[in-house]
Amino acid sequence: MRECSIELEEKGELSILRLDGSLDAYSFPRLESTLGQLQEGGKHRVILDCAALEYVSSAALGALIGFARRAREKGGDLKLAGLSPKIYNIVELLGFNKILEVCDSVEDADKRFGSGG
């Protein structure tokens, strides 16, 4: 498995994190740190672009729920975009799709935030 790389793109009030590789116990702390920095900086509208994500651990998904809840308390949210069918099945099996909003694409997530592209 390839280590997860994280690329940040700022688009107005929106922060887009592009994930590439595997998000597991070893790579998740970097994502958690990035998400924490965004929250500390007042950025609470985050899209995780998962189109290039090959693997995600259930522990990593569970930790994202905490970030999403904190973002919602500040009027924002965390949305997952571009999940592969394999990763979406994991999200759905664990019931996380009832807690985390899953969008077809970054553009779809952007529209759901009301940014309108």
N, C-alpha and C positions, 0 to 999 in steps of 0.2 A: 504494500500500500504506500502511496505517495503521501508525504507529510502535507498537511493543509497549508496552503498559502492564502493570505487575506489581503485583499486590495480594497481600500476605502475610496469611495467617490462621494463628494458632497454635491448635492443638488438643491440649493436653497435650504429649506428647513429639513430636507430629507437626507439621510445618510444611507448609502448603499454599500454593503459589504459583499464583495464577490469572493466566494469560497471556492477553492480548487484543490482537490485531493481528498484526504481522509480526515474526518473530524472525530478524533478519539480522545482517550484520557490524556495522551501526551500533547496533542495539539490544542485541545479545548482551552487550557488556561490562557493561551495567547488571544483567542477570540473573546474570552471572558474579560481579559484586561482591556481589550479594544472597546468592548461594549461598555465597560465601566467608565472609561475615559470619555466616551460619547455622552453618557448620562451626566457625569460631572461637569461637562461642558454645556449642559442644557439641551443636548440633542436627544430627543425622545421619539422621533419618527424614523424607524430603522427598517430597511429591507435587507434580508439575507438572500443574495442571489446564489442559489444552490445548483445552477445549471451544470457546473463542472465538478460538483461534489460527487465523489465515488462511494463514500461510506460515511455514516454518522452513527455514533454509539447512542444507545438509549439514555445513558447518563448525560451526554451532551444535550440531547433534546430536552431532557427533564430540567436541566439548568437554564435552558432558554426560556422556560415558562416563568421562572423567577424574574428574569430581565423583562419579559413582556408585561408582567404584572406591575413592576415598578414603573415602566414606561407609561402604562395606562393610567396609573395614579397621577402622572404629570400631564395627561392629555395626549399622550402619544400611543405608540404600539410597535410591535415587532411583527413583521410579516415575512413568511417564507415564500420564495418565488423560484419557479423553474425546477421543482423536484423531479428527479428521474422516477419512473414507475416503481423501481425497486425501493428507493428511499421513501417515496410516498406510502408504499405498502407498510413500511415499518412505522411511520408516523400514524397511519390509520389504525394499525393493529394495536398500538399502545394507547390509542384514543387521544393522542395529542392534537389531532386535527379539530377536535372540539374546543381546544384551548388556544391553539396558535392558528392564525389565519393563513391558509395556504392559497397562493395565487399562481396562475399559469405562467406568468412572466413578470419581470420587473416593471414593465409598462402597466400591466394589470394592477399590480400592487400600488404603483404610483397613482393610478386613477382612483383606487379605493381609499387612498389617503386624501383624495380631493385635490391633488396637485395638478391633475389633468395633463401630465406629460410636459 
